[in-house]
Amino acid sequence: MNESNTFYIKILSPVHIGCDDVYEPAGFIVNEQTKTLSAFEPLDFFRSLDDRMKAQYAAICAKGTIESIFELYKFMKSRTFDGKTVHLSQGFVKHYSDCLSKSSREFQREMNQFSIARTSFSPNSQKPYLPGTAIKGALRTAYLNEAAKKKRIALEPRDRKKSDTLEKGLLQYQNLENDPFRLLKVSDFHPIGHYKTKIVYAVNEKKREDSRFKARGPYPIMEIIEPGAVFVGTIEVLMPQTRDVIRTPLTEKGVFDSASIFYKKEKQREDAELKAAGLPTLVTDNAGDTCLLRLGRHSGAESLTVEGYREIKIMKQRGEKTFLDKATTFWLASDAATGYQKSTLMPFGWAEIAHLTDEERANLEQLSLEVATKSGFVSFSHVSDSQTTEMPPAISSPPPPVEEVWENAQITYDAGGAGKISAQMQGKSGASLVGKGNRDNLKAAVSEVLHKNLFEKKKPINARVTVRKVGNAWEIVRVDPQA
């Protein structure tokens, strides 16, 4: 027996879920008048040019120097080309204009901070989506926090894998095969109706208004999903065949009760700290059966860790660091990197999740229709100069993700960058999974008995691999020993 349901997630504050991709200078044009960015495939843009412009564009791209990036921005500035539309904050438009008015040498100093991080997107449609792994991670964090109220886990100070030890103790398992969250299946959530993405800045603000020092650090530029967007997907809680496999099976009620309690408390904590710092709070209704959720980057260290076990790294003067049980600053979404009004800042990552009932489905369809009628819904697959209005598609449950099992596939591990595992199978195009900073997601996807050879010895291994279709590519879901 299993519990399978369709859910919707509504974005309440700016959400950015990293995908290790950026908007490349050769693949976008900024329109300062409309405050929009048009993103496209560079090859499509190249084909649209006349022979003289093609030669000039190819010559700039061929240089491959820092100076040529400045030339490329200058070249693109005077062009127009249809593509995916991303909205721009006024601060970004001014930043962009100021950068291009500088000399090449001055621009080079700004260039590293001018990288625009994309939020997770589907390669085929170019539309943003919420990865199932991000949603599952948020639900897991809440569940662990509730479990920590009932059971105390002793951690050794010298334990280099404290987070693993803590999770195994709270969820009562030793091997990943016995992790109860292995049976929580969360699909990717895809947008329905009208939505927008926007380029904003992440700025750092002290939690203490009376602090003598201002918050330090760079101001990342990122694409966010704007509040109001709605995404739909499925969440399924499977029941284990025997208690020997999973000692503490999950239930849908248990998972969502934990999320409701944890994120409501986190919202109250954050609101109190924002008010104390003279910063605005996010007003939410959170009515009916909806449950708060925190997703994506800059969601606050407290929303990503287990209360009572937090060791949040705090950087001090001259590179010194210490560890506390709470963060000392906020990362907030801003329309400008500097000179902003504090009243315009917004916290990152808040959303709400609930069952997609027939009544809610009808409400969302009506809302989508009203938005399209008032403002016009522009398809992101192709935007024309006339801004042709298209009606959003009727809301329907997304198809289940396409998964396959590859027997006796060859698995390799590349420790470079964020880390990456790859699977090769005869007659297939291959599959991969990229690490996320600390590479924990790579180890979680691989059976523990394979860790030594793959991650420590870095030897190719043959294994049974479960893969999922993502756009035109295959993503590794699970690597198990070959039967």
C-alpha positions, -999 to +999 in steps of 0.1 A: +000+000+000+013+035-007+002+071-003+004+091-036-008+126-040-005+156-062+006+188-045+011+224-054+038+248-041+032+285-042+062+309-040+059+335-013+093+352-014+122+352-039+134+316-045+168+307-062+177+270-065+212+268-078+221+247-109+258+255-114+248+274-145+251+311-154+238+334-181+268+336-205+277+370-221+273+354-256+238+342-248+218+372-237+210+408-245+199+435-220+171+459-230+175+488-206+142+505-217+120+475-209+142+463-180+144+428-194+170+403-204+165+381-235+183+348-232+190+325-262+213+299-277+244+317-291+243+296-323+208+308-330+219+344-325+249+338-347+228+325-376+207+357-375+236+380-382+248+391-416+282+380-429+300+411-416+285+408-382+291+371-381+328+377-387+330+404-360+311+382-335+332+351-342+365+371-339+355+384-305+345+350-292+377+334-306+399+357-285+390+340-253+405+368-232+392+388-203+393+419-225+372+401-251+343+396-226+341+434-224+341+436-262+313+410-263+291+430-239+297+461-260+288+441-292+256+427-277+245+460-263+233+474-296+216+442-308+181+427-305+171+390-305+141+371-294+145+346-266+134+337-230+125+368-211+139+375-176+129+406-158+156+429-144+157+450-112+164+487-117+196+484-098+209+457-122+201+479-152+221+507-137+249+484-127+250+470-163+250+505-179+277+518-155+300+488-162+298+492-199+306+529-196+339+521-179+372+513-195+382+477-202+406+477-172+379+490-148+354+465-161+378+436-154+377+445-117+339+443-118+336+412-140+339+385-113+309+401-095+289+404-127+282+367-130+245+360-132+235+326-116+205+309-131+179+292-111+172+255-119+155+252-153+144+226-178+168+223-207+139+218-232+114+245-222+139+268-204+112+272-177+122+272-141+113+242-119+117+231-083+139+199-081+124+171-061+157+168-043+153+203-029+118+197-017+127+164-002+157+180+016+134+206+031+110+180+044+138+159+058+153+188+077+119+195+094+114+158+102+149+156+118+141+187+139+110+171+153+128+138+159+155+157+178+129+168+204+123+132+214+157+117+213+192+130+223+222+118+202+256+119+217+282+132+192+319+129+196+338+162+191+363+146+168+337+129+146+343+143+111+309+130+100+287+145+127+258+152+104+257+116+092+260+102+128+232+126+139+208+116+110+214+079+115+207+082+152+176+103+148+161+081+120+174+048+135+193+034+106+229+024+099+230+018+061+214+040+035+192+011+024+175+014+058+170+052+057+132+058+059+135+087+035+145+063+008+108+055+005+098+092+002+095+098-036+093+135-046+090+144-083+103+176-097+076+204-095+069+223-127+052+257-132+016+262-142+000+294-154+017+327-152+051+331-136+081+354-138+118+352-130+139+382-122+176+392-117+182+405-082+211+408-057+217+389-025+228+414+002+241+408+037+226+426+067+235+423+104+209+408+127+219+434+154+208+469+144+232+485+169+262+465+155+293+487+151+303+469+119+284+465+087+280+430+072+307+421+047+310+399+017+302+400-021+268+406-035+258+376-056+236+384-087+210+357-092+179+348-111+149+343-087+114+330-091+091+358-082+064+355-055+030+342-068+043+315-091+027+281-086+044+247-093+028+212-093+043+178-087+037+145-068+049+132-034+046+096-026+052+078+007+059+041+001+054+015+028+083-010+035+075-046+029+088-056+063+099-037+095+133-052+092+141-030+063+129+003+077+126+004+115+107+038+116+086+041+084+074+075+073+038+085+069+025+114+049+009+129+080+041+126+100+062+142+073+039+172+068+031+177+105+068+180+111+072+205+083+042+226+095+056+228+131+092+234+121+088+261+094+061+279+113+085+282+142+113+292+119+091+319+104+083+333+138+120+333+148+131+350+116+103+376+119+114+385+154+150+388+144+141+409+113+121+433+134+149+436+160+173+445+131+149+471+117+142+450+086+108+442+070+091+408+076+073+387+050+035+387+056+019+353+049-017+341+053-008+304+056-045+296+058-063+263+055-043+232+049-012+249+035+021+242+051+051+266+051+083+254+034+118+269+029+136+262-004+168+272-021+199+293-015+202+319+012+173+304+032+191+309+065+214+285+083+188+278+110+163+266+084+188+241+071+201+226+103+189+207+134+182+227+165+203+217+195+232+205+172+239+236+152+275+246+144+272+276+121+305+289+109+309+327+115+338+345+097+354+372+118+381+398+112+413+388+094+400+355+083+393+342+118+363+320+123+341+307+151+311+284+154+277+294+169+243+280+172+228+308+151+237+330+122+247+367+129+235+381+095+207+378+070+210+372+033+182+392+017+169+398-019+175+434-031+169+453-063+203+469-059+237+459-046+243+491-027+223+523-018+191+503-013+163+511+012+161+485+039+123+485+036+126+471+001+145+439+011+129+405+012+139+372+028+147+343+004+131+309+001+096+310+016+069+289-001+037+270+009+027+235+000-006+218+000-027+190-017-040+200-051-076+193-045-103+197-072-114+230-056-078+243-055-072+232-090-103+252-101-091+283-081-056+282-097-071+279-132-093+309-125-064+329-111-042+320-140-070+331-164-074+364-146-037+371-146-034+363-183-064+386-191-050+415-172-014+414-181-010+390-210+008+357-206+040+356-227+053+322-237+089+318-228+095+295-257+095+324-281+089+361-274+082+383-304+085+421-306+047+423-306+045+404-273+019+380-286-004+370-257-010+333-252-034+317-227-018+296-201-024+259-204-051+242-182-037+229-150-031+192-150-011+168-129+024+164-142+033+130-157+054+108-134+091+110-140+106+086-165+130+062-146+151+033-158+174+008-142+207+001-159+223-032-150+260-036-148+267+001-157+302+015-152+304+042-125+332+068-122+338+096-098+354+130-106+365+149-074+371+181-093+349+212-088+317+203-069+323+166-075+305+144-100+296+107-106+289+094-141+273+062-154+280+047-188+258+020-203+261+004-237+235+019-260+228+049-237+240+084-238+252+083-202+240+097-169+255+119-142+249+135-108+268+167-097+277+175-061+264+205-042+293+220-024+299+194+003+291+164-021+268+148+005+242+143-022+267+121-041+274+098-012+237+096-003+229+084-038+255+056-037+252+024-016+275+026+014+293-006+005+305+011-027+319+042-011+355+030-005+363+020-040+344+048-057+351+079-034+383+069-016+402+048-042+384+066-071+382+033-090+356+027-117+330+002-105+302-018-121+269-013-104+231-013-108+220+023-115+186+039-113+184+070-135+157+096-142+150+116-174+156+153-169+150+171-202+172+154-228+196+141-202+197+113-176+203+120-139+215+094-115+190+087-087+206+056-070+237+034-074+234-001-058+257-032-059+252-054-089+230-083-080 
